């Protein structure tokens, strides 16, 4: 059983990375735990999964997070994302990529046949998706005198989306079942649910306002292809402003923003549920397995994670990216007496065995305590879903990093 953050207690021996590797393997055997198949991507990755097309993901940052690699720009001079490369040919733009996938891999079709009534309905729904996108951005990004008009326009379009979903016998947009229409709406409905509560204090799902949309979310979250690629509210709410040029907050959103920005990252974590307004629903979350997923990723990537965390304690360098959480040119600080490395081993140990029996991080000096606190906070605030971890595992890692930060303070080390 995993405990909440506790009062001071005598520290135990900090495990080595080798010991932690062995602990991960033992836990996997005990839980019959496979390595996860799904990691990250938007609508096009949903289509690849649903059509059972083998693929490899290459992660390329958007311009607001830093410069793109030269080898990528040699293939795609425009720098546009997303990109599909198949058979030596390169395709950009989501709509084009989806059309190419339908043509090249017709065995599992995601669109009705041209000329059918369903195909015509799909085309109309795609236009509705563009209208929703426009009305969402209009309210999200613009303040000023017409904010209430923007809200009304957004709600009216959401009602049209809800009506479209309720017009079919199942939970999806087309009678035939899941289609490219659902996969096109998915990234935006997901971002809408996150951004509206964070910036406007407006809860989209789980309130009974739009039952068709609620049922659609539940149906999507029952599919591995969606659960494996969905993001969380924190990631969305911080990656949207640099991409869109800014988002406007309204009075009444403060409580939601505080919870999403880390107020809820405390042990024991509240279970993820469809009616929890401040986080995306993730059915099937299992704290023990989720903590194991986080521990396994931390242990296997320790060579990169430790210096990354140490960026938080460096004096830094000139910022080269617009996104406030992105600083690719920032150097790593020195790790005094290996205190940050040891603290991250404590976090991994707590993820594996629980905080009641895990070694608490202890800093040998005031300087080391500051470095540990800054490094762990920096890392916690930059865990991205699903790039780094699935949502349930990311919550476990963030909360256990807070446990380590608070444990360091409670032991009189800071």
N, C-alpha and C positions, 0 to 999 in steps of 0.2 A: 504494500500500500504506500502511495506517495503522500507525503505530509506537506502541510503548509510551512512557510518559513518559520523557523523556530528561534528560541533564544540561544544565547551563547552556550557552547558545550566544548569539551576538550577536543582538539583536532585529532584526526586519525591520519594514518600514513597516506600521502597522496599517491595514487597509482601511476605507474609508468604508462607510456603510450603502448608499449608491448603488452602490458597487463590488460589494458583497455581493449586492445584488438582481440585478445583471447576472450574477454568478457562479452564482447559483441557476438562473437561466434557461438559461445555457449548459449547466450540468450536467444539467438536465432534458431538454434537447434531445439531449445525447449519450447519455443513458440511456433515452430514449423513456419518460420518467417522467410518468405522469398524476397529477393531483391526487387524493388518496385520497377515496373516497366514504363511508367508515365512520368514525365518531368515538366515540360513546359511548352507553351505555344498558344496561338489564338485560333481563329476560325479555320484556317487551312489545316492546322494540325488535327482539329476535330474531324475534318473530312478524311484525312489520311488514316486516322484510327478507325472511323466507321467503315471505310472502304477496305480496311485490312491491307493497306499498301505499306510495304517495308520502306523505311526512310531513316535518314540520319539528320539530326538537328545541329546546325552550327549557329552559335550565339553571336550576333552582331549588335553592337549598341546603336541606339538612335543618336543623332547628332548632338542632342542636348546633354548626353552623358559623356561626350568626348569624341575624339576623332575616330573614324572608321579605319579598319586595317587596309593597307595599300593593296593587298591581294584581293580583298573584296571589291574595292573600287575599280580594280582592273577588269573585273567581270561585270560590275554594275556601276558605270561611271556616274549615274545620277545619284547613287547612294540610297535609292528608294528601298523601303522595306514594306512588306515581306518579299522574299525572293524564293522561287522554286527553280532548282536546277535538275533537269532530267534528260538523260541521253545527250549531255553536252550542250543542251539549249537552256537559256535562262529566261524566266518569266517573272514579271513584277506585277503588283497590284492584286489585291485579294480576289476581285471578281474575275480577272483573267486567269489566275491560278486555279480557282475553283472550276472554271469552264474547261481548262486543260485537263484537270484530273478526271472530270466527267468523260471527256473524249478518250483519254488514254486508258482509263480503267472503268469500263462500263458494266463490269460484272455485278457490282452492287451500286445501282443508280441512286443518286440522292436528289434528282429532279424528275418530275413527270415528263413523259414524252411530249415533244413539241406538237402543237395542234390540238391537244386535249384541253378539257375544261380546267383540269387541275394545273396544267402548265400556265394557263392564263391567270388563274388565281395566284400562283406562285409569283408571277411577274408583278401583279398588283401589290402583293405583300412586300416584295423587294422595294417598291416605291414607298410603301409605308415605313419601312425601316429607315430610308433616307430622310423622310419627314421627321421621324422620331429623333434621329441623330441631330438634325438641325435644331429642333425645338429644345432638346436637352442642352445643347451647347449654348443656346441663346439665354436660357435661364442660369445655367451654371457659371458662365463666364462674364455676364453683363449685370451690373448693378444699375443704379440710377433710378430715374423717375418711373420707368415702365416695368419694374421688377414684378409687380403683381400681374401685369399682362403677360409677361413671359411665363410666369407660373401657370396661369390659366391655359395658355397655349400648350404647354408641356402636358398638363393633366388631360386636356382634351385629346391629345394624340395618344397618350397612354390608355385612355378609354377606348380609342379605336383599336389599339393593339389587343386590349382585353376582349373586346367584342369579337375580333377576328379569331382569337383562340377559343372562345366559348361557342363559336359557330360550328366547330368540328366535334365529332363524338369523342375523340381522344384528347390528350393534353397538348398535342403539337399543332402547328399551324395548318398542316394538310391532313386530310382524312387518311391518306396512305401511311401516315406515321412520320417518324423523324425524317427531315429533309434538309436540303441546303438552306432553306428559309430559316429553319431553327438555328443552324450553325452560323448564319449571317447575323441574326439578332443576338446570339448568345454573348459575344464580347461586349456589346453595348448595353444590354439589359443588366449584365453583371456590373459594369461600371456605373450605370445609373443608380442601382441599388446602393452602391458604396458612396458615391459622391453626393447624392441628394441628402443622405442623413448626415454626412460629415460637414458639408458646407451650408446646408439649408435647414438642418434639423427635421427633414421630411422623410418619413419612413415609407418605403415603397412596398415592401412585401410583408406578409404575415399579419396585416391589419384588416383583411377582409375587404379592402377598398377595390382591389382588382383580383377577383378569385381566379380568373383564367390565367393571369400572369403567375399567381401563387402556384397553381397546379402545374404550369409549365416549368417553373423552377424545380419543383419536386420531381417531375419526370426527368428533367435533365440531370439532376443530382443523383438519380438512380443509375446513371450510365457511367461506366469506367472512363470512357473517352472524355467526358466532361469533368468529372471529379479530378482526374489526373492533371488536367490543364488549367483548372480555375485558379484565380488569384484570391487575395484577401483584401479586406477593406483598406488596411493600412497601406499596402503596396499601391493600390489604385489611387488612393487619395493623395499620395505624394508623387506618383509618376505622371498624373494628369497635368498639373500646373506648368511644368517645363515644356510639355508637349503642346499645350493649348495656348500658352502665353499668359496663364494665370486663371484662377477661379475666384469667385467672390463669395465670401461667407456672409450669412445673415444672422441676426439676433435669434437666439433659441437653439443654435447648433453647438453651443459650448460644451454641454454635457457629452454629446455624442463624440465630438472631436477629442475631448480629453480621454474618453474610454478607448477610442480607436488608436490614439497616439501612445498607448502604453499603459493607461490606467487599469486596463483589464489583464495585463500580463503579470499576474500574481498567482502563486500557488496557494490553495488548489484552484485549478482553472475551472471556470464555469463551463458545463457541457455545451457544445454547439447545437443549436436547435433552430428550427425554421422561424420561430417567433422571437428570437434574440435579435434585437434591432441593430446591434453594433458590430456584428461580424457575419460573414458569409456562412450559410449552413453547410455542414459537411457530414452527411449521414454516415454512420459507421465508425466515427472516431473512437479510438481505443487508447486510453492514456498510456498503457504499458507498451503497446506496439508503436505508438507515435513517438514516445520517448526513445525507444530503441532505434527508430528510423533516424531521429536527430543525432543520437550518439554515434551511430554508424557513419553518418555523413561527416560529422565533426572529426572523428578519429581518422577516417580514410583521407581527409583533406587537410590534416593538421599542418603539413608543410607550407600550404598556402594560407591557411586561416590565421596562424599565429602572427606572421608579419602583416597581414591585412589588419588584424585587430590593433596592432601596434601603431598603425597610422593615427589612431585616435589620440595618442599621447605625443605625437611629433609636433613641432612648431609649424609644420606644413609648408606648402609652396604656393605659388600663384595659382589660383583656381583656373582651370582650363575648360570647365563645363558649366552650363547654365543651371542644371539641376542642383539644388542645394545639398543633397545627400551624396553627390557624385564629385569626387576629386581624384581622378586617375593619376595625376602627377604627384600626389602627396607621398613623401617618403615615410618609411617606418621608423619609429623611435627605437632606441636601445631598450632591451628588456632587462631591468635591474635584477640581478641574481635569478633570472629565469622566472620571475614572479608571475608574469602573464601566462607563460607556458604552463606553469603549475596550476594557475587558476582555471585555465581551460580544461586541464585534466580533471580538476575537481568537478567542473560542470559535467564532463562526460561521465564521470563516476556516479554523480547524482542522477543523471538520466538513466543509467543502467540499474542502479540499486535503490534509488529513492534518497531523498535528502536527509532522512533520519539517521542513516548509517554512513553516508558519504563524508569524505574529508571536506572540511570547510577551507576556503582559501585564506591563507595567512601571509601578509606582506611583512618583510623583514625591516622595512623602514618607511618613513612618511613619504619619501619620494616614490618608493615602490608601490605604496598604497594608491597614490595619485595615478600612477601609470596603469595599474590594474583597473581602477575604476573608469578611467578615461577610455581604455582599450576595450573593455567589455561593453561599455555603453555605446561606443562607436560601432562595434560589431552588431550588437542587438538592434540598433536603429537601421541597419542596412541589410538585414535578412529579408530577402525578396521572395515572394510566393508567386508562381511556382518555380522561379529560376533556381533557387537554392534548396527549397524543401516544399513538400505539400503543406497545405495550411495547418492540419492538426499537429504535424511534427514541428513546424515553425513556431507555433504557439508554445509548445513544450520547450524549445530551445530558448526562446525569448524569456519565458518565465524563469527558467533555470539560470539564465544569465543574471536576471534580477536577484534571484536567490543568492548567487555568488557575490554580487555587488553589495547587497545588504548584509550578508554574512561577514564579509570583510570589515564592514563598518562596525557591526555588533561585537566583533572580536577585538575591538580597540585598535585596529590596524590603520584606521584612517581618521 
